[in-house]
Each structure stands twice: as structure tokens, then as C-alpha cells.
Amino acid sequence: MSTIDDSQSAFHRGTAPLFALLSAEQTRQLAELQGDPALADRLAELAEKATEGELSETDRAEYEAYIEANNLLTVLQAEARFRLTQGG
């Protein structure tokens, strides 16, 4: 097995307890979850401020928190899609 295969296997195993709590329907809903348009507008506003170097400390903290949440959601959605394609 390659390092990538080992890493993917470990990730799937590590997320198994979370996905064991979800039904197939909940997993599908997670995979298909769409973002809030108002939040997308706020992210665009913060991104523009960041590009222009105009973020306050409060804005920066908010922007970074949104990015972290988005990264987490993206990974969970990818895992949900993988599990749905695997029949689990």
C-alpha cells in the first residue's frame, strides 16, 4: 500500500465514528448541502477587503473563522460523497 492509500484509509477510519451517527439520508443531505447566499455575500465582502489590505482585526478573525468552517465542511462533504459511492 502507498503512503497516499494509507493516509486515505486512516482518514476514512478516523471519520467512521462521525458517519456512524448519520443515516444514509443524512449523509446524502450533508453531501448536497449548499451554502447560505447571505454568507457568500459576506465572504465576498471580506475577501475584497483582504485583497485591498483593509481588514480590521475583527474582520480578519471573522474571515479566518469562515475559511476554517468552509474547509471543514468541504472535507466532510467529500467524505460523505465517498461513502455514498461506496454504499455506506
PDB file of N, CA, C and O in Angstrom:
ATOM      1  N   MET A   1       0.839  -1.183   0.000  1.00  0.00           N
ATOM      2  CA  MET A   1       0.000   0.000   0.000  1.00  0.00           C
ATOM      3  C   MET A   1       0.887   1.251   0.000  1.00  0.00           C
ATOM      4  O   MET A   1       1.932   1.276   0.650  1.00  0.00           O
ATOM      5  N   SER A   2       0.466   2.283  -0.730  1.00  0.00           N
ATOM      6  CA  SER A   2       1.246   3.509  -0.780  1.00  0.00           C
ATOM      7  C   SER A   2       0.919   4.409   0.411  1.00  0.00           C
ATOM      8  O   SER A   2      -0.052   4.190   1.135  1.00  0.00           O
ATOM      9  N   THR A   3       1.746   5.411   0.588  1.00  0.00           N
ATOM     10  CA  THR A   3       1.514   6.380   1.666  1.00  0.00           C
ATOM     11  C   THR A   3       0.170   7.071   1.489  1.00  0.00           C
ATOM     12  O   THR A   3      -0.537   7.315   2.467  1.00  0.00           O
ATOM     13  N   ILE A   4      -0.189   7.389   0.236  1.00  0.00           N
ATOM     14  CA  ILE A   4      -1.474   8.033  -0.035  1.00  0.00           C
ATOM     15  C   ILE A   4      -2.620   7.098   0.343  1.00  0.00           C
ATOM     16  O   ILE A   4      -3.583   7.523   0.980  1.00  0.00           O
ATOM     17  N   ASP A   5      -2.520   5.835  -0.046  1.00  0.00           N
ATOM     18  CA  ASP A   5      -3.564   4.866   0.313  1.00  0.00           C
ATOM     19  C   ASP A   5      -3.687   4.737   1.825  1.00  0.00           C
ATOM     20  O   ASP A   5      -4.794   4.687   2.362  1.00  0.00           O
ATOM     21  N   ASP A   6      -2.541   4.683   2.513  1.00  0.00           N
ATOM     22  CA  ASP A   6      -2.547   4.587   3.975  1.00  0.00           C
ATOM     23  C   ASP A   6      -3.223   5.811   4.590  1.00  0.00           C
ATOM     24  O   ASP A   6      -4.017   5.690   5.523  1.00  0.00           O
ATOM     25  N   SER A   7      -2.904   6.975   4.063  1.00  0.00           N
ATOM     26  CA  SER A   7      -3.471   8.221   4.566  1.00  0.00           C
ATOM     27  C   SER A   7      -4.978   8.254   4.347  1.00  0.00           C
ATOM     28  O   SER A   7      -5.732   8.617   5.250  1.00  0.00           O
ATOM     29  N   GLN A   8      -5.414   7.879   3.156  1.00  0.00           N
ATOM     30  CA  GLN A   8      -6.853   7.875   2.870  1.00  0.00           C
ATOM     31  C   GLN A   8      -7.576   6.870   3.751  1.00  0.00           C
ATOM     32  O   GLN A   8      -8.651   7.157   4.277  1.00  0.00           O
ATOM     33  N   SER A   9      -6.989   5.695   3.912  1.00  0.00           N
ATOM     34  CA  SER A   9      -7.588   4.670   4.762  1.00  0.00           C
ATOM     35  C   SER A   9      -7.698   5.168   6.201  1.00  0.00           C
ATOM     36  O   SER A   9      -8.715   4.952   6.860  1.00  0.00           O
ATOM     37  N   ALA A  10      -6.663   5.828   6.681  1.00  0.00           N
ATOM     38  CA  ALA A  10      -6.675   6.359   8.045  1.00  0.00           C
ATOM     39  C   ALA A  10      -7.743   7.440   8.184  1.00  0.00           C
ATOM     40  O   ALA A  10      -8.432   7.506   9.201  1.00  0.00           O
ATOM     41  N   PHE A  11      -7.880   8.281   7.172  1.00  0.00           N
ATOM     42  CA  PHE A  11      -8.889   9.335   7.224  1.00  0.00           C
ATOM     43  C   PHE A  11     -10.287   8.720   7.266  1.00  0.00           C
ATOM     44  O   PHE A  11     -11.114   9.119   8.086  1.00  0.00           O
ATOM     45  N   HIS A  12     -10.555   7.756   6.393  1.00  0.00           N
ATOM     46  CA  HIS A  12     -11.868   7.104   6.382  1.00  0.00           C
ATOM     47  C   HIS A  12     -12.145   6.430   7.723  1.00  0.00           C
ATOM     48  O   HIS A  12     -13.258   6.496   8.247  1.00  0.00           O
ATOM     49  N   ARG A  13     -11.137   5.793   8.261  1.00  0.00           N
ATOM     50  CA  ARG A  13     -11.300   5.127   9.566  1.00  0.00           C
ATOM     51  C   ARG A  13     -11.532   6.161  10.671  1.00  0.00           C
ATOM     52  O   ARG A  13     -12.360   5.953  11.558  1.00  0.00           O
ATOM     53  N   GLY A  14     -10.804   7.265  10.611  1.00  0.00           N
ATOM     54  CA  GLY A  14     -10.943   8.302  11.622  1.00  0.00           C
ATOM     55  C   GLY A  14     -12.295   8.995  11.593  1.00  0.00           C
ATOM     56  O   GLY A  14     -12.782   9.445  12.630  1.00  0.00           O
ATOM     57  N   THR A  15     -12.908   9.088  10.415  1.00  0.00           N
ATOM     58  CA  THR A  15     -14.214   9.738  10.320  1.00  0.00           C
ATOM     59  C   THR A  15     -15.373   8.755  10.499  1.00  0.00           C
ATOM     60  O   THR A  15     -16.529   9.167  10.583  1.00  0.00           O
ATOM     61  N   ALA A  16     -15.069   7.475  10.556  1.00  0.00           N
ATOM     62  CA  ALA A  16     -16.119   6.453  10.677  1.00  0.00           C
ATOM     63  C   ALA A  16     -17.057   6.694  11.870  1.00  0.00           C
ATOM     64  O   ALA A  16     -18.270   6.565  11.706  1.00  0.00           O
ATOM     65  N   PRO A  17     -16.547   7.038  13.062  1.00  0.00           N
ATOM     66  CA  PRO A  17     -17.477   7.249  14.182  1.00  0.00           C
ATOM     67  C   PRO A  17     -18.490   8.368  13.916  1.00  0.00           C
ATOM     68  O   PRO A  17     -19.647   8.266  14.323  1.00  0.00           O
ATOM     69  N   LEU A  18     -18.063   9.418  13.245  1.00  0.00           N
ATOM     70  CA  LEU A  18     -18.981  10.505  12.915  1.00  0.00           C
ATOM     71  C   LEU A  18     -20.043  10.016  11.938  1.00  0.00           C
ATOM     72  O   LEU A  18     -21.234  10.249  12.145  1.00  0.00           O
ATOM     73  N   PHE A  19     -19.620   9.345  10.886  1.00  0.00           N
ATOM     74  CA  PHE A  19     -20.575   8.900   9.876  1.00  0.00           C
ATOM     75  C   PHE A  19     -21.446   7.756  10.372  1.00  0.00           C
ATOM     76  O   PHE A  19     -22.516   7.513   9.813  1.00  0.00           O
ATOM     77  N   ALA A  20     -21.014   7.050  11.405  1.00  0.00           N
ATOM     78  CA  ALA A  20     -21.850   6.009  12.000  1.00  0.00           C
ATOM     79  C   ALA A  20     -23.079   6.618  12.683  1.00  0.00           C
ATOM     80  O   ALA A  20     -24.088   5.939  12.873  1.00  0.00           O
ATOM     81  N   LEU A  21     -22.990   7.884  13.043  1.00  0.00           N
ATOM     82  CA  LEU A  21     -24.112   8.579  13.670  1.00  0.00           C
ATOM     83  C   LEU A  21     -25.157   9.031  12.650  1.00  0.00           C
ATOM     84  O   LEU A  21     -26.290   9.347  13.012  1.00  0.00           O
ATOM     85  N   LEU A  22     -24.774   9.061  11.387  1.00  0.00           N
ATOM     86  CA  LEU A  22     -25.647   9.585  10.340  1.00  0.00           C
ATOM     87  C   LEU A  22     -26.303   8.458   9.559  1.00  0.00           C
ATOM     88  O   LEU A  22     -25.681   7.437   9.268  1.00  0.00           O
ATOM     89  N   SER A  23     -27.567   8.662   9.228  1.00  0.00           N
ATOM     90  CA  SER A  23     -28.245   7.729   8.337  1.00  0.00           C
ATOM     91  C   SER A  23     -27.750   7.987   6.911  1.00  0.00           C
ATOM     92  O   SER A  23     -27.073   8.982   6.650  1.00  0.00           O
ATOM     93  N   ALA A  24     -28.092   7.094   6.006  1.00  0.00           N
ATOM     94  CA  ALA A  24     -27.736   7.303   4.597  1.00  0.00           C
ATOM     95  C   ALA A  24     -28.351   8.600   4.081  1.00  0.00           C
ATOM     96  O   ALA A  24     -27.725   9.324   3.307  1.00  0.00           O
ATOM     97  N   GLU A  25     -29.572   8.891   4.509  1.00  0.00           N
ATOM     98  CA  GLU A  25     -30.236  10.120   4.078  1.00  0.00           C
ATOM     99  C   GLU A  25     -29.519  11.358   4.628  1.00  0.00           C
ATOM    100  O   GLU A  25     -29.358  12.345   3.910  1.00  0.00           O
ATOM    101  N   GLN A  26     -29.099  11.314   5.865  1.00  0.00           N
ATOM    102  CA  GLN A  26     -28.363  12.448   6.442  1.00  0.00           C
ATOM    103  C   GLN A  26     -27.023  12.628   5.750  1.00  0.00           C
ATOM    104  O   GLN A  26     -26.586  13.756   5.521  1.00  0.00           O
ATOM    105  N   THR A  27     -26.373  11.529   5.417  1.00  0.00           N
ATOM    106  CA  THR A  27     -25.102  11.597   4.696  1.00  0.00           C
ATOM    107  C   THR A  27     -25.319  12.228   3.325  1.00  0.00           C
ATOM    108  O   THR A  27     -24.514  13.050   2.887  1.00  0.00           O
ATOM    109  N   ARG A  28     -26.408  11.847   2.639  1.00  0.00           N
ATOM    110  CA  ARG A  28     -26.736  12.437   1.345  1.00  0.00           C
ATOM    111  C   ARG A  28     -26.997  13.935   1.494  1.00  0.00           C
ATOM    112  O   ARG A  28     -26.530  14.734   0.682  1.00  0.00           O
ATOM    113  N   GLN A  29     -27.744  14.314   2.534  1.00  0.00           N
ATOM    114  CA  GLN A  29     -28.027  15.730   2.765  1.00  0.00           C
ATOM    115  C   GLN A  29     -26.746  16.521   3.015  1.00  0.00           C
ATOM    116  O   GLN A  29     -26.602  17.640   2.523  1.00  0.00           O
ATOM    117  N   LEU A  30     -25.830  15.954   3.767  1.00  0.00           N
ATOM    118  CA  LEU A  30     -24.544  16.598   4.004  1.00  0.00           C
ATOM    119  C   LEU A  30     -23.785  16.771   2.690  1.00  0.00           C
ATOM    120  O   LEU A  30     -23.221  17.834   2.428  1.00  0.00           O
ATOM    121  N   ALA A  31     -23.775  15.735   1.875  1.00  0.00           N
ATOM    122  CA  ALA A  31     -23.067  15.790   0.600  1.00  0.00           C
ATOM    123  C   ALA A  31     -23.628  16.869  -0.317  1.00  0.00           C
ATOM    124  O   ALA A  31     -22.892  17.472  -1.099  1.00  0.00           O
ATOM    125  N   GLU A  32     -24.929  17.112  -0.219  1.00  0.00           N
ATOM    126  CA  GLU A  32     -25.600  18.060  -1.107  1.00  0.00           C
ATOM    127  C   GLU A  32     -25.819  19.437  -0.486  1.00  0.00           C
ATOM    128  O   GLU A  32     -26.399  20.316  -1.123  1.00  0.00           O
ATOM    129  N   LEU A  33     -25.374  19.628   0.721  1.00  0.00           N
ATOM    130  CA  LEU A  33     -25.594  20.886   1.432  1.00  0.00           C
ATOM    131  C   LEU A  33     -25.045  22.066   0.629  1.00  0.00           C
ATOM    132  O   LEU A  33     -23.910  22.048   0.154  1.00  0.00           O
ATOM    133  N   GLN A  34     -25.879  23.080   0.496  1.00  0.00           N
ATOM    134  CA  GLN A  34     -25.493  24.293  -0.221  1.00  0.00           C
ATOM    135  C   GLN A  34     -25.269  25.428   0.769  1.00  0.00           C
ATOM    136  O   GLN A  34     -25.894  25.479   1.828  1.00  0.00           O
ATOM    137  N   GLY A  35     -24.387  26.318   0.416  1.00  0.00           N
ATOM    138  CA  GLY A  35     -24.083  27.451   1.282  1.00  0.00           C
ATOM    139  C   GLY A  35     -25.197  28.479   1.312  1.00  0.00           C
ATOM    140  O   GLY A  35     -26.050  28.521   0.425  1.00  0.00           O
ATOM    141  N   ASP A  36     -25.175  29.293   2.328  1.00  0.00           N
ATOM    142  CA  ASP A  36     -26.135  30.377   2.519  1.00  0.00           C
ATOM    143  C   ASP A  36     -25.715  31.549   1.628  1.00  0.00           C
ATOM    144  O   ASP A  36     -24.587  32.029   1.743  1.00  0.00           O
ATOM    145  N   PRO A  37     -26.607  32.022   0.736  1.00  0.00           N
ATOM    146  CA  PRO A  37     -26.253  33.137  -0.152  1.00  0.00           C
ATOM    147  C   PRO A  37     -25.823  34.396   0.601  1.00  0.00           C
ATOM    148  O   PRO A  37     -24.918  35.100   0.154  1.00  0.00           O
ATOM    149  N   ALA A  38     -26.452  34.686   1.726  1.00  0.00           N
ATOM    150  CA  ALA A  38     -26.068  35.876   2.504  1.00  0.00           C
ATOM    151  C   ALA A  38     -24.647  35.714   3.036  1.00  0.00           C
ATOM    152  O   ALA A  38     -23.884  36.679   3.077  1.00  0.00           O
ATOM    153  N   LEU A  39     -24.293  34.508   3.439  1.00  0.00           N
ATOM    154  CA  LEU A  39     -22.937  34.250   3.913  1.00  0.00           C
ATOM    155  C   LEU A  39     -21.942  34.382   2.761  1.00  0.00           C
ATOM    156  O   LEU A  39     -20.846  34.915   2.936  1.00  0.00           O
ATOM    157  N   ALA A  40     -22.325  33.899   1.602  1.00  0.00           N
ATOM    158  CA  ALA A  40     -21.445  34.024   0.433  1.00  0.00           C
ATOM    159  C   ALA A  40     -21.173  35.490   0.124  1.00  0.00           C
ATOM    160  O   ALA A  40     -20.055  35.856  -0.238  1.00  0.00           O
ATOM    161  N   ASP A  41     -22.196  36.328   0.266  1.00  0.00           N
ATOM    162  CA  ASP A  41     -22.018  37.766   0.043  1.00  0.00           C
ATOM    163  C   ASP A  41     -21.044  38.352   1.064  1.00  0.00           C
ATOM    164  O   ASP A  41     -20.185  39.164   0.719  1.00  0.00           O
ATOM    165  N   ARG A  42     -21.185  37.936   2.319  1.00  0.00           N
ATOM    166  CA  ARG A  42     -20.292  38.437   3.374  1.00  0.00           C
ATOM    167  C   ARG A  42     -18.858  37.986   3.122  1.00  0.00           C
ATOM    168  O   ARG A  42     -17.915  38.755   3.307  1.00  0.00           O
ATOM    169  N   LEU A  43     -18.700  36.732   2.697  1.00  0.00           N
ATOM    170  CA  LEU A  43     -17.354  36.232   2.382  1.00  0.00           C
ATOM    171  C   LEU A  43     -16.732  37.018   1.230  1.00  0.00           C
ATOM    172  O   LEU A  43     -15.540  37.326   1.261  1.00  0.00           O
ATOM    173  N   ALA A  44     -17.522  37.340   0.227  1.00  0.00           N
ATOM    174  CA  ALA A  44     -17.018  38.119  -0.903  1.00  0.00           C
ATOM    175  C   ALA A  44     -16.578  39.505  -0.438  1.00  0.00           C
ATOM    176  O   ALA A  44     -15.556  40.026  -0.883  1.00  0.00           O
ATOM    177  N   GLU A  45     -17.358  40.090   0.456  1.00  0.00           N
ATOM    178  CA  GLU A  45     -17.017  41.403   1.016  1.00  0.00           C
ATOM    179  C   GLU A  45     -15.697  41.331   1.788  1.00  0.00           C
ATOM    180  O   GLU A  45     -14.822  42.180   1.617  1.00  0.00           O
ATOM    181  N   LEU A  46     -15.564  40.317   2.632  1.00  0.00           N
ATOM    182  CA  LEU A  46     -14.328  40.166   3.407  1.00  0.00           C
ATOM    183  C   LEU A  46     -13.140  39.845   2.503  1.00  0.00           C
ATOM    184  O   LEU A  46     -12.034  40.329   2.742  1.00  0.00           O
ATOM    185  N   ALA A  47     -13.357  39.042   1.480  1.00  0.00           N
ATOM    186  CA  ALA A  47     -12.280  38.717   0.542  1.00  0.00           C
ATOM    187  C   ALA A  47     -11.790  39.967  -0.175  1.00  0.00           C
ATOM    188  O   ALA A  47     -10.589  40.150  -0.372  1.00  0.00           O
ATOM    189  N   GLU A  48     -12.717  40.816  -0.559  1.00  0.00           N
ATOM    190  CA  GLU A  48     -12.333  42.061  -1.234  1.00  0.00           C
ATOM    191  C   GLU A  48     -11.527  42.950  -0.289  1.00  0.00           C
ATOM    192  O   GLU A  48     -10.510  43.524  -0.681  1.00  0.00           O
ATOM    193  N   LYS A  49     -11.986  43.059   0.952  1.00  0.00           N
ATOM    194  CA  LYS A  49     -11.241  43.849   1.939  1.00  0.00           C
ATOM    195  C   LYS A  49      -9.842  43.266   2.147  1.00  0.00           C
ATOM    196  O   LYS A  49      -8.864  44.006   2.255  1.00  0.00           O
ATOM    197  N   ALA A  50      -9.756  41.940   2.201  1.00  0.00           N
ATOM    198  CA  ALA A  50      -8.458  41.284   2.400  1.00  0.00           C
ATOM    199  C   ALA A  50      -7.529  41.586   1.231  1.00  0.00           C
ATOM    200  O   ALA A  50      -6.352  41.886   1.429  1.00  0.00           O
ATOM    201  N   THR A  51      -8.054  41.506   0.022  1.00  0.00           N
ATOM    202  CA  THR A  51      -7.260  41.780  -1.174  1.00  0.00           C
ATOM    203  C   THR A  51      -6.741  43.216  -1.165  1.00  0.00           C
ATOM    204  O   THR A  51      -5.623  43.489  -1.601  1.00  0.00           O
ATOM    205  N   GLU A  52      -7.560  44.114  -0.668  1.00  0.00           N
ATOM    206  CA  GLU A  52      -7.194  45.530  -0.628  1.00  0.00           C
ATOM    207  C   GLU A  52      -6.428  45.906   0.635  1.00  0.00           C
ATOM    208  O   GLU A  52      -6.056  47.066   0.814  1.00  0.00           O
ATOM    209  N   GLY A  53      -6.189  44.926   1.518  1.00  0.00           N
ATOM    210  CA  GLY A  53      -5.460  45.192   2.752  1.00  0.00           C
ATOM    211  C   GLY A  53      -6.230  46.036   3.741  1.00  0.00           C
ATOM    212  O   GLY A  53      -5.638  46.784   4.518  1.00  0.00           O
ATOM    213  N   GLU A  54      -7.545  45.923   3.718  1.00  0.00           N
ATOM    214  CA  GLU A  54      -8.394  46.772   4.549  1.00  0.00           C
ATOM    215  C   GLU A  54      -9.161  46.019   5.637  1.00  0.00           C
ATOM    216  O   GLU A  54     -10.147  46.533   6.163  1.00  0.00           O
ATOM    217  N   LEU A  55      -8.721  44.816   5.977  1.00  0.00           N
ATOM    218  CA  LEU A  55      -9.400  44.063   7.026  1.00  0.00           C
ATOM    219  C   LEU A  55      -9.004  44.578   8.408  1.00  0.00           C
ATOM    220  O   LEU A  55      -7.822  44.743   8.710  1.00  0.00           O
ATOM    221  N   SER A  56     -10.005  44.824   9.230  1.00  0.00           N
ATOM    222  CA  SER A  56      -9.723  45.123  10.640  1.00  0.00           C
ATOM    223  C   SER A  56      -9.382  43.800  11.316  1.00  0.00           C
ATOM    224  O   SER A  56      -9.546  42.738  10.715  1.00  0.00           O
ATOM    225  N   GLU A  57      -8.917  43.853  12.543  1.00  0.00           N
ATOM    226  CA  GLU A  57      -8.629  42.624  13.286  1.00  0.00           C
ATOM    227  C   GLU A  57      -9.903  41.789  13.456  1.00  0.00           C
ATOM    228  O   GLU A  57      -9.870  40.563  13.355  1.00  0.00           O
ATOM    229  N   THR A  58     -11.009  42.461  13.712  1.00  0.00           N
ATOM    230  CA  THR A  58     -12.290  41.769  13.873  1.00  0.00           C
ATOM    231  C   THR A  58     -12.699  41.094  12.570  1.00  0.00           C
ATOM    232  O   THR A  58     -13.118  39.937  12.561  1.00  0.00           O
ATOM    233  N   ASP A  59     -12.571  41.836  11.466  1.00  0.00           N
ATOM    234  CA  ASP A  59     -12.885  41.269  10.148  1.00  0.00           C
ATOM    235  C   ASP A  59     -11.989  40.079   9.832  1.00  0.00           C
ATOM    236  O   ASP A  59     -12.456  39.061   9.320  1.00  0.00           O
ATOM    237  N   ARG A  60     -10.697  40.207  10.138  1.00  0.00           N
ATOM    238  CA  ARG A  60      -9.754  39.126   9.857  1.00  0.00           C
ATOM    239  C   ARG A  60     -10.121  37.862  10.637  1.00  0.00           C
ATOM    240  O   ARG A  60     -10.089  36.759  10.092  1.00  0.00           O
ATOM    241  N   ALA A  61     -10.465  38.031  11.903  1.00  0.00           N
ATOM    242  CA  ALA A  61     -10.855  36.880  12.726  1.00  0.00           C
ATOM    243  C   ALA A  61     -12.116  36.229  12.166  1.00  0.00           C
ATOM    244  O   ALA A  61     -12.212  35.004  12.101  1.00  0.00           O
ATOM    245  N   GLU A  62     -13.068  37.044  11.769  1.00  0.00           N
ATOM    246  CA  GLU A  62     -14.313  36.526  11.189  1.00  0.00           C
ATOM    247  C   GLU A  62     -14.020  35.782   9.880  1.00  0.00           C
ATOM    248  O   GLU A  62     -14.517  34.677   9.665  1.00  0.00           O
ATOM    249  N   TYR A  63     -13.225  36.385   9.025  1.00  0.00           N
ATOM    250  CA  TYR A  63     -12.877  35.794   7.727  1.00  0.00           C
ATOM    251  C   TYR A  63     -12.150  34.463   7.913  1.00  0.00           C
ATOM    252  O   TYR A  63     -12.464  33.482   7.239  1.00  0.00           O
ATOM    253  N   GLU A  64     -11.188  34.431   8.818  1.00  0.00           N
ATOM    254  CA  GLU A  64     -10.448  33.192   9.067  1.00  0.00           C
ATOM    255  C   GLU A  64     -11.355  32.105   9.623  1.00  0.00           C
ATOM    256  O   GLU A  64     -11.199  30.932   9.284  1.00  0.00           O
ATOM    257  N   ALA A  65     -12.307  32.488  10.477  1.00  0.00           N
ATOM    258  CA  ALA A  65     -13.247  31.504  11.026  1.00  0.00           C
ATOM    259  C   ALA A  65     -14.127  30.927   9.920  1.00  0.00           C
ATOM    260  O   ALA A  65     -14.384  29.723   9.893  1.00  0.00           O
ATOM    261  N   TYR A  66     -14.585  31.781   9.013  1.00  0.00           N
ATOM    262  CA  TYR A  66     -15.381  31.289   7.880  1.00  0.00           C
ATOM    263  C   TYR A  66     -14.560  30.343   7.009  1.00  0.00           C
ATOM    264  O   TYR A  66     -15.064  29.318   6.551  1.00  0.00           O
ATOM    265  N   ILE A  67     -13.312  30.687   6.786  1.00  0.00           N
ATOM    266  CA  ILE A  67     -12.448  29.831   5.968  1.00  0.00           C
ATOM    267  C   ILE A  67     -12.251  28.478   6.644  1.00  0.00           C
ATOM    268  O   ILE A  67     -12.327  27.444   5.980  1.00  0.00           O
ATOM    269  N   GLU A  68     -12.002  28.468   7.930  1.00  0.00           N
ATOM    270  CA  GLU A  68     -11.844  27.206   8.663  1.00  0.00           C
ATOM    271  C   GLU A  68     -13.113  26.373   8.600  1.00  0.00           C
ATOM    272  O   GLU A  68     -13.054  25.166   8.363  1.00  0.00           O
ATOM    273  N   ALA A  69     -14.264  27.012   8.813  1.00  0.00           N
ATOM    274  CA  ALA A  69     -15.535  26.289   8.752  1.00  0.00           C
ATOM    275  C   ALA A  69     -15.767  25.736   7.350  1.00  0.00           C
ATOM    276  O   ALA A  69     -16.226  24.604   7.195  1.00  0.00           O
ATOM    277  N   ASN A  70     -15.453  26.523   6.340  1.00  0.00           N
ATOM    278  CA  ASN A  70     -15.622  26.076   4.960  1.00  0.00           C
ATOM    279  C   ASN A  70     -14.709  24.900   4.653  1.00  0.00           C
ATOM    280  O   ASN A  70     -15.123  23.949   3.990  1.00  0.00           O
ATOM    281  N   ASN A  71     -13.481  24.955   5.125  1.00  0.00           N
ATOM    282  CA  ASN A  71     -12.553  23.835   4.905  1.00  0.00           C
ATOM    283  C   ASN A  71     -13.077  22.556   5.548  1.00  0.00           C
ATOM    284  O   ASN A  71     -13.036  21.488   4.938  1.00  0.00           O
ATOM    285  N   LEU A  72     -13.569  22.664   6.776  1.00  0.00           N
ATOM    286  CA  LEU A  72     -14.123  21.506   7.465  1.00  0.00           C
ATOM    287  C   LEU A  72     -15.318  20.949   6.703  1.00  0.00           C
ATOM    288  O   LEU A  72     -15.406  19.743   6.472  1.00  0.00           O
ATOM    289  N   LEU A  73     -16.237  21.826   6.313  1.00  0.00           N
ATOM    290  CA  LEU A  73     -17.424  21.386   5.590  1.00  0.00           C
ATOM    291  C   LEU A  73     -17.044  20.728   4.263  1.00  0.00           C
ATOM    292  O   LEU A  73     -17.635  19.716   3.884  1.00  0.00           O
ATOM    293  N   THR A  74     -16.077  21.286   3.566  1.00  0.00           N
ATOM    294  CA  THR A  74     -15.635  20.723   2.296  1.00  0.00           C
ATOM    295  C   THR A  74     -15.106  19.306   2.475  1.00  0.00           C
ATOM    296  O   THR A  74     -15.425  18.416   1.686  1.00  0.00           O
ATOM    297  N   VAL A  75     -14.305  19.097   3.503  1.00  0.00           N
ATOM    298  CA  VAL A  75     -13.748  17.765   3.766  1.00  0.00           C
ATOM    299  C   VAL A  75     -14.857  16.786   4.143  1.00  0.00           C
ATOM    300  O   VAL A  75     -14.875  15.653   3.663  1.00  0.00           O
ATOM    301  N   LEU A  76     -15.784  17.220   5.002  1.00  0.00           N
ATOM    302  CA  LEU A  76     -16.879  16.336   5.402  1.00  0.00           C
ATOM    303  C   LEU A  76     -17.786  16.000   4.222  1.00  0.00           C
ATOM    304  O   LEU A  76     -18.264  14.872   4.102  1.00  0.00           O
ATOM    305  N   GLN A  77     -18.019  16.970   3.361  1.00  0.00           N
ATOM    306  CA  GLN A  77     -18.836  16.694   2.180  1.00  0.00           C
ATOM    307  C   GLN A  77     -18.131  15.719   1.239  1.00  0.00           C
ATOM    308  O   GLN A  77     -18.770  14.826   0.683  1.00  0.00           O
ATOM    309  N   ALA A  78     -16.847  15.881   1.061  1.00  0.00           N
ATOM    310  CA  ALA A  78     -16.102  14.947   0.214  1.00  0.00           C
ATOM    311  C   ALA A  78     -16.164  13.537   0.794  1.00  0.00           C
ATOM    312  O   ALA A  78     -16.335  12.565   0.057  1.00  0.00           O
ATOM    313  N   GLU A  79     -16.028  13.427   2.094  1.00  0.00           N
ATOM    314  CA  GLU A  79     -16.109  12.117   2.743  1.00  0.00           C
ATOM    315  C   GLU A  79     -17.517  11.547   2.614  1.00  0.00           C
ATOM    316  O   GLU A  79     -17.676  10.348   2.384  1.00  0.00           O
ATOM    317  N   ALA A  80     -18.538  12.385   2.758  1.00  0.00           N
ATOM    318  CA  ALA A  80     -19.917  11.923   2.600  1.00  0.00           C
ATOM    319  C   ALA A  80     -20.134  11.400   1.181  1.00  0.00           C
ATOM    320  O   ALA A  80     -20.739  10.344   0.996  1.00  0.00           O
ATOM    321  N   ARG A  81     -19.653  12.120   0.195  1.00  0.00           N
ATOM    322  CA  ARG A  81     -19.790  11.670  -1.200  1.00  0.00           C
ATOM    323  C   ARG A  81     -19.060  10.348  -1.420  1.00  0.00           C
ATOM    324  O   ARG A  81     -19.573   9.454  -2.093  1.00  0.00           O
ATOM    325  N   PHE A  82     -17.875  10.228  -0.857  1.00  0.00           N
ATOM    326  CA  PHE A  82     -17.119   8.980  -0.985  1.00  0.00           C
ATOM    327  C   PHE A  82     -17.914   7.828  -0.383  1.00  0.00           C
ATOM    328  O   PHE A  82     -18.055   6.774  -1.002  1.00  0.00           O
ATOM    329  N   ARG A  83     -18.428   8.029   0.814  1.00  0.00           N
ATOM    330  CA  ARG A  83     -19.157   6.965   1.495  1.00  0.00           C
ATOM    331  C   ARG A  83     -20.431   6.591   0.735  1.00  0.00           C
ATOM    332  O   ARG A  83     -20.807   5.420   0.697  1.00  0.00           O
ATOM    333  N   LEU A  84     -21.084   7.565   0.139  1.00  0.00           N
ATOM    334  CA  LEU A  84     -22.281   7.263  -0.650  1.00  0.00           C
ATOM    335  C   LEU A  84     -21.936   6.440  -1.891  1.00  0.00           C
ATOM    336  O   LEU A  84     -22.695   5.550  -2.275  1.00  0.00           O
ATOM    337  N   THR A  85     -20.804   6.730  -2.512  1.00  0.00           N
ATOM    338  CA  THR A  85     -20.410   5.959  -3.701  1.00  0.00           C
ATOM    339  C   THR A  85     -19.957   4.552  -3.323  1.00  0.00           C
ATOM    340  O   THR A  85     -19.981   3.646  -4.157  1.00  0.00           O
ATOM    341  N   GLN A  86     -19.544   4.365  -2.070  1.00  0.00           N
ATOM    342  CA  GLN A  86     -19.106   3.062  -1.596  1.00  0.00           C
ATOM    343  C   GLN A  86     -20.250   2.233  -1.014  1.00  0.00           C
ATOM    344  O   GLN A  86     -20.058   1.100  -0.572  1.00  0.00           O
ATOM    345  N   GLY A  87     -21.436   2.824  -1.026  1.00  0.00           N
ATOM    346  CA  GLY A  87     -22.602   2.119  -0.491  1.00  0.00           C
ATOM    347  C   GLY A  87     -22.711   2.150   1.016  1.00  0.00           C
ATOM    348  O   GLY A  87     -23.468   1.373   1.598  1.00  0.00           O
ATOM    349  N   GLY A  88     -21.970   3.034   1.659  1.00  0.00           N
ATOM    350  CA  GLY A  88     -22.023   3.091   3.116  1.00  0.00           C
ATOM    351  C   GLY A  88     -22.166   4.474   3.558  1.00  0.00           C
ATOM    352  O   GLY A  88     -22.230   4.736   4.759  1.00  0.00           O
TER     353      GLY A  88
END
